[in-house]
Amino acid sequence: MSQGPMMLVEHLVRSQLKQRHMQPPQWVSIPLTLTVLMAVGHLYFFPPPMDSGLADRVVASIKDNYQSVASALVPTRR
């Protein structure tokens, strides 16, 4: 699913609500938006990097870089 159809649906729903002078409060619209984004991400965005091992390699690389910087900042004992 691409972003275009989701934006179209959002526009249509908002237009209908606006015509009826009904707008959801932010405490409803924000969690709803985040839920939709997380659901779409869970279905379409996250599986490829997780299945290919890319996510694990990125985390390992960040950990290695952090350890390198941290070891350079800590003076060695003699």
Buried (B, 14 or more C-beta within 10 A) or exposed (E): EEEEEEEEEEEEEEEEEEEEEEEEEEEEEEEEEEEEEEEBEEEEEEEEEEEEEEEEEEEEEEEEEEEEEEEEEEEEEE
